[in-house]
Amino acid sequence: MPAKRDYYEVLGVERTAPAPDIKRAYRKAAMQWHPDRNPGNPEAEERFKEAAEAFEVLSDDGKRRLYDQYGHEGPSRAGFSGFQGTDEIFSRFGDLFGDLFGNLGFSGGRRDGPQRGADLKTRVVIPFAEAVAGVERELTVQRREACEDCNGSGAAPGTKPQTCSQCGGHGQVIHRQGFFTIQTTCPRCQGQGSMITTPCKTCSGTGAVQREATLKVNIPAGVDDGQTLRIPGRGMAGVKGGPAGNLYVEVAVQPDERFQRDEYDVHSKVTVSMVQAALGCTVKAATLSGDIDLELEAGTQPNHVVTRKGKGVPVIGGRGFGDHHIHVEVTVPTKLSGDQEDLLRELAELGGESVAEPKKGFFSSLRRRKRGC
């Protein structure tokens, strides 16, 4: 196969296509290139995997945003690097394939040999600071692991599964009705192709046991809220020695009231008085690496933005950083002391500015006489 094609081109949809259109396009492609419809055709199998990869990315909002921004490299930053084989695709989209092929006699792959284990999905909640810096977390999951006593075969030690006599080990039986040939799952072995006559006592013939597993997961620096990490081979155990499924970890990032994230850029604010803005000042400003002394020049205007290049969130994969934008908020006092009011009126007079007349009262008159007004 040549270099990866554009995912939108693979599914034949526009870049603005909504989710339902993407799903319909994938169903069409999966029907066309399904291995059971194209036996012994390696090109069809590659097209089948290509379409599944495109659907996995474009049907997920987070992966789709990364793909639109960074191309094929983008989804890998969220932990997705494609499918290893068709068994993994069948496991990932099992429900969808059931709808597509369940009534047509397609098997979705032979069941009499090793089968890939099911995927697992879990969720982890981390603070904003850990999402920026990256962190290693221990996760506890319940998963089925290969039985050590029977090595995952399901048969008691010293025995082995026997070939099914009805289907001859194929897992499928063929019925002929006139001009039609119908292939269905073998009712005797349930499509396994073999039967266990002496089941393993430890796993009751299933080949797997349920265990609580503690896994260490590296969460990359720059991960965003809602992104899903794919950990290959850490899902359910495979059947008959098949590979384990994958573990998908959805990351939830707790908000930080000091920062707002926009892709890899960060926004925050500092608040100064109108006097500080007019004369200039140095204020404490929160940054991703700690507080800093931020110098503001005299005459700083409301909504002024100080941009610190390369001081934002790290781009997943180690390819640079976003920017940090500090927004300056200038406050106007709602109440003034007498002296403050007099000083502002003098300033207005010097600048030739028209302001409201002072409120009349005993204390305001006394204050004006003291100041020689």
Buried (B, 14 or more C-beta within 10 A) or exposed (E): EEEEEEBBEBBBBEEEBEEEBBBEBBBBBBBEBBBBBBEEEEEBBEBBBBBBBBBBBBBBEBBBBBBBEBEBEBBBBBBBEBBBEBBBBBBBBEEBBEEBBEEEBBBBBBBBBEBBBBBBEBEBEBEBEBBBBBBEBEBEBEBBBBBEBBBBBBBBEEBEBBEBEEBEBBBBBEEEEEEEEEBEBBEEBEBBBBBBEBBBEBBEBBBBBEEEBEBEBEBBBBBBBEBBBBBBEBBBBBBBBBBBBBBBBBBEBEEBEBBBBEBBBBBBBBEBEBEBBBEEBEBEBBBBEEEBEBEBEEEBEEEBEBEBEEBBBBBBBEEEBBBBBBBBEBEEEEEEEBEEBBBBBEEEEEEEEEEEEBEEEEEBEEBBEEEEE
